[in-house]
Amino acid sequence: MTPASADAFALRQQRYEDLVRPHLDRLLGFAARRTVSFSDAEDAVQDMCVRAWSAFDELRDPARVRPWLFSILRTVLSDAFDRTGRRARLVPMSRLEDVHEQFVSTDSDVVFAEVVARLDEDMIRMALDAIPEDFASAVELHDIEGFKYHEIADIVGVPIGTVMSRISRGRRLLAGVIVERRQQWALGSPDSGRRREPRSEPRSGQGRAPRTS
């Protein structure tokens, strides 16, 4: 390797690290919610880094590095799902949507918002894991990661209209999971907002939850 090529390699490597490193924690969190173990998530992110390095010259706009990395990671995870089999236990979608409709028909939106606010990271992961990946990823990318519709469309490779539809239905499915499991997770019931006496059980820890609007 000549001095000139060595300098060019070092410059490319530094640029790569400067662009990729700030997003690794978020990417790892996204992977962890889609893998069996944390080590599997780390392996997925490592694979993503290798692929990103190989394709780094294809990144034309550094401002779009974040959706570009998520797109690569999603491909890595999809390949892993194809090898190991997708989610083994999914709650039937029709049942979750029925549960959601029954809940909102009781005019308990405020109570539901309070319930969602009490979810911790593990609860969010379990709820997302109970719904199909297409809907889970759309909701997570928009409501948790903060991507715009057009960015999600680029990441998952579908039209914007499909993204919006998946987010809408995914929220309903996620709400159905949360409502079904609220007692298991000690989150209360639709009447909990009108309780007459303080509950003696400890409340679950606060955590970041998907936006409900």
N, C-alpha and C positions, 0 to 999 in steps of 0.2 A: 504494500500500500504506500503510495507516494505521500509526501507531506500535504499536498493540496487535497488529495482524496481523504486523508485522515482528518484534516480540518473540516471538510465538508460533512464527513460522517459524524464528527463531534457536534457540529452545529445542528444537524438533523436530529441527533439524539437529544440534545438539550431542548430543542423546540418541541419535540415529542413529549418529553417529561413535563415541560412547562404547561403544555396544553392538557395532558391526560391526568396527571397526578391530582389536581384539585377535585376531580370527579370520581375518584376511586371508591371513596366511602359510600357514596350514593349508589354506585354501580354494584358494590358488594351487598348493600342492603336489598337492592332489587333482586339480585341473584339468590340471596339467602331465603327470600320468600318463595322461591321456586325450586329449591333443592332440599334433599332429605337432611343433609348435614351442612354445617358451616364450612367444613373442609371441601365439600363439593362446590359450594358457592365460591370459595377461594380459587378452586381449580378452574371454574367457569370464567372468572374474571381474569385469571392468568392467561387462559386460552384467548380471551378477548384481546388482551394486551398484545399477544403475539400476532394475532390477525390484524390488529390496528397498526402495529409497527410495519407489517408487510405491506399494508395498503395505505400507509401514511401519505404517500405522494398523491393519492387520489382525493385527499381532503383539500378542496379548493378554497373554502371559506373557514378560517379558524374560528369565527364566531359561531359556527354550526357544529363544533366539535362534540358538544354534549349529546344532541340527538344522534349524531353519527356513531358515537360510542355505544349508546343504548341500542341502536339498530344492530350493531355487531354482536353485542351481548345477547340480544334476543335470538339471533341466529344460532349462537353457541348453545343456548339453553334449548332451543327447538331441536337441534341435533341430538342433544342429550336425551330429551323426551322421546325422540324417535327410537333411540337405542334401548332405553330402559322401560318404555311404556309411559303414557301420560297418566295424569292423576288417577289413582286407583279408586278413590272414593269421592264421587261428586254427588251433592244433594240434587235431587230432581229439580230442574228449573221451574217447572210448572208449579210445584209445591211451594217453592220459595216465593214466587210471584204472588201466589194466592195468600201466603202469610203476610206479605208486604201490603197487599190491598186490604186485607182484613184489619191490619193495624192502622193504616192511614185513614180508613173509613171511620175510625173511632174518634177522629179529630184530635189525635194525640201527637201532632207534629212537634210541639214544644218538648214533650216528654221524650220523644225519640231523639231529638237533637241533644238532650241532656244525656241520654243513654250512650249515644255515639261519642260524646265528649269524654266519657269515662273509659273508653277503650285504651288499652295499652298496646305496645307494639306486637306482643305475642298474640293478642286477641285479633288484631288486624290481620296478622299473617294467617291465622287459622281461618278467619272469615274469607279472605281472598282465596285461600287454598281450597275452599269448598265450592267455588264456582268455576265454570270453564275458563281456561286460560285467556281466550280471546277477550272475554269481558273483564276478567281480573286485571289484565295488563292495561287495557284501555282506561279503566278507572284509576289504577295506580299511577299511570303515566300522567294523567290529567290532574287528579285530585290530590295526589301526594307529591309527585315530582314536579308538577307545575308546568308541564309542556302544553303548548298551544295545539289546537286541532290539526293544523297543517303539519306541525312537527311530528305529532303522533302518526299521522297518515304516512309520513316518510319513514318513520321507524318501523311500523308494522306492515307497510306496503299495501294499504287499502285506501279507497277514496275517503275524503273528509266526511261525506254523508254517512258512510259506514262507521267511521270513528264516533261520530256523534250518537248514532244509534246504539253502538256497543256501550258507550258511557252511560246513556240513559237506562238501558236494560241492565247493565252491570250494577248500577246503583240500586235498582230494585232488587236484584238478586242478593246483593250484599246486605241490604236492609232486611231481607227475609232471613238470612243466616243469623244476623244479629238478634232479631226478634225471637227466632227459634231457640237461641242459645242464651238468652239474657238471664234466665234463672241459673243455668249451669255456670255462667260467668259472674253471678251475683250482681247483675245490673238492674234488677228490679223489674217491674211489670208496667203496663200502660197506666195502672192506677197509682204507681209509686209517687207521682208528682202530687197526689192528693192525700198522702198518708197523714194520719192523725197524730201518730206518735213517732218519735225518732227511732230509726232502726238500730238494733243493738249490734248487728254484724258489721265488721270492718268494711269500708268501701275499697274497691280496687283502685290501683294507682292511676294517676292521670297519664295520658299519652296522646300523641298526635294522631288525629283521625282524619279520614278523607273529608273534604269539604262537602257539605250537604246541599249547597246551592248550585 
